[in-house]
Amino acid sequence: MIISVPATSANLGPGFDSLGLAVDLRNKVDFHPSRFFSVSIKGEGENNPRLKGNNLFVSIFNDHYTRLTENKQNFKFTFYNQIPMSRGLGSSSAVIVSAISSAHEAAGIRVSKRRILNHALIYESHPDNITPAVMGGFNAATVEKNKVFSQKKHLPNYLKAIVVIPNKPINTSKARTLLPKSYSKENAIYNLSHTALTVASFYNEDWEMLRLSTGDRFHQKARMKVLPELFNVQKVAYESGALMSTLSGSGSTFFSMAYDDDAVAMANKFIQKFPEFTVKILDFDNDGLIIER
């Protein structure tokens, strides 16, 4: 069977740890029972030997499969990875979600996406990445009593995501240490009001409002200072007609949204201005976790 999970972009400006969306850049794992355990990686991470010996997917898979079946069974795993690692596009969330769902499928136990999402909280306590990874689309999410509560909005196909992926990562844990220990009431109100307006804009499909609503005073500037080129990426995005342009997760990728008619010109401008970075035009993903039996 094949399990696939999309890349995600989280925070989306002011929605710190609460807003995220999915883009059509997928990691897939093909697996089946085997006499011997084996791991094969193709694409992102294929040249990293540590991933075969210390594989987060396999660890989570084994934990859940053993719990569900009380059996030990060898599997052959083949990973087809498209999501860049440590670039703020939800590669860790994709691993977590695919491992949990794969273990349930291997055990012959079919569960809802909501159940998979709640299991994922054990490994990722912030719902902004894992929720769109499971559900697809745009999501507003929160955690109450160890459960994720969320609302999803389908994204139309006349919108495109343009991602600028730097050649340097930003470690998520390290990035959190850069953030202030406390925030003023004024900045808290700013982010609360802009998050609310961002959610309303997505649900009302008022895309022109997003440039204003996705302003942030909580995390972006502190993280972007690690790679100052990101300030210019955002500047070029807005000069090229971006509807919104925000740091993707904790970075280093920068995410922009544009109408499909503007996407190619914007991507070409990024390529011209930042030749050392990778630029991709992506569709939005409304499916989330996909299981092909």
Secondary structure, DSSP 8 states (H G I E B T S, - for coil): -EEEEEEEEESTTT-TTTEEEEEEEEEEEEEEE-SS-EEEEEETTTT-THHHHS-HHHHHHHHHHHHHHS----EEEEEEE-S-TTSSS-HHHHHHHHHHHHHHHHTT----HHHHHHHHTTT---HHHHHHHHH-SEEEEEEETTEEEEEEE---TTEEEEEEE-SS---HHHHHHTS-S---HHHHHHHHHHHHHHHHHHHHT-GGGHHHHT--SSSHHHHHTTSTHHHHHHHHHHHTT-SEEEE-TTSS-EEEEEEHHHHHHHHHHHHHH-TTSEEEEE-B-S--SEEE-
